[in-house]
Amino acid sequence: MIGDPPAPLDGARELFALDPAVAHVNHGSFGAVPVPVRQARQRLIDEHDANPTRFVTADLWERVAAARAAAAAFCGADPAGSAFVANATTGTALVLAAVAPGEGDEIVVTDHGYHAVELAVDDQHRRRGVRVVTVPVELGASEADTVAAVLDRVGPRTRLVIVDQVSSATAQRHPVHTIAAALRDRGVPLLVDGAHAPGMLARPVAGLAADFWVGNLHKWAFAPPGTALLQVAPDWRDRMVPLVVSHSQPDGFPLFLEQQGTLDHSPWLAAPAGLDVFDRYGFDTIQRHNVALAAYGQRVLGQALGLDPDALPEPGPEVPMRLLPLPTGAARGFADTAALRTRISVELGVEPNVMWWRDRAFLRISAQIYNSAADYERLAAGLPGLLRG
Ligand SMILES: Cc1ncc(COP(=O)(O)O)c(C=O)c1O
């Protein structure tokens, strides 16, 4: 039984400039910027271009601080402990620079980690002799099993643990609040990779005892690309090491992370316009719609691919992304999954993501307020033939 999709939200599709000829079911990768947010950003660019000197020297940093406060409140983050950074990748690099593990120290990660973060951690291994401990966590693992798997591998040499709040490759929610509390008791720093969390989960940092958390507002919170928030626990703020030293170096956290030479700050300043979309519909309404539509898409695609409906991967509560295992032979390795994604885009006019995890290819679909049942139905109608061809 596939059941009904959720009712569309009034006017939601028209809020986006997305190509109407394409079914965009990959919101989780790069987000999508609503038209009012693009307009707000364009007004900022116009203001800058009309008088760059005044734009930068009048009250730019007060405006950045106000936008940061709005983003922090939305995420449930501590405004005094938050800084804007360009993206989760930059946030991770900043945390690695602050923690500065040395020869023989350990960083514990799970096997659900984001590829760029894996590479950043591998780089610590190559350049500094850090040991990387990768903890396997099963698809659909219970919270208790995930917590136990991670904590079991934390030892006296562990200098940092990194856990995704919601993973990219597997669209799986992890119990980061419980892990954070346990690690705080042991005095081991935790970085929560919350790249997907803002706008997907309500106030994802509230009550989180992690030393570090980074979340992208340019995915699910409708901000322009280049907008992420890094929250740093009080003990670590003086130990942060900017990757670029600039005028605000003497000012310390958070200004020395935000003021890094001449940059385009319009994405950060326009971010609050993205948060207005949540006021328009209500956070819970958007979340319920997206989660129900992703589940519908998974059921439609599961049926088309002949998968057992009771065995489809469950992402955990409140996650509007879903995985579908693809038949063996559909793709082998990262290059193959990228090629398959391109074929789906070109041949079917659908933009999903195709992931490679534990030697298996998965289709990953996302649902956002601009999506409708027809997007997933189009993919379901075309995919079996494409995979055979
Ligand atoms: C779990 C996770 N971490 C980190 C990132 C990196 O985000 P960005 O490319 O904005 O740095 C992503 C992006 O998809 C992600 O899904």
The ligand as a MOL file (V3000), in Angstrom:
LIG
                    3D

  0  0  0     0  0            999 V3000
M  V30 BEGIN CTAB
M  V30 COUNTS 16 16 0 0 0
M  V30 BEGIN ATOM
M  V30 1 C 26.9720 15.5200 6.4370 0
M  V30 2 C 27.6600 16.5950 5.6590 0
M  V30 3 N 28.7580 17.1620 6.1410 0
M  V30 4 C 29.3970 18.1530 5.4920 0
M  V30 5 C 28.9480 18.6020 4.2770 0
M  V30 6 C 29.7140 19.6720 3.5760 0
M  V30 7 O 28.9650 20.8180 3.3920 0
M  V30 8 P 29.5810 22.0110 2.5540 0
M  V30 9 O 29.8110 21.4930 1.1710 0
M  V30 10 O 28.5590 23.0860 2.6070 0
M  V30 11 O 30.8590 22.3820 3.2060 0
M  V30 12 C 27.8090 18.0350 3.7110 0
M  V30 13 C 27.3230 18.4800 2.3940 0
M  V30 14 O 26.4870 17.8710 1.7730 0
M  V30 15 C 27.1500 16.9990 4.4110 0
M  V30 16 O 26.0530 16.4110 3.9090 0
M  V30 END ATOM
M  V30 BEGIN BOND
M  V30 1 1 1 2
M  V30 2 1 2 3
M  V30 3 2 2 15
M  V30 4 2 3 4
M  V30 5 1 4 5
M  V30 6 1 5 6
M  V30 7 2 5 12
M  V30 8 1 6 7
M  V30 9 1 7 8
M  V30 10 2 8 9
M  V30 11 1 8 10
M  V30 12 1 8 11
M  V30 13 1 12 13
M  V30 14 1 12 15
M  V30 15 2 13 14
M  V30 16 1 15 16
M  V30 END BOND
M  V30 END CTAB
M  END
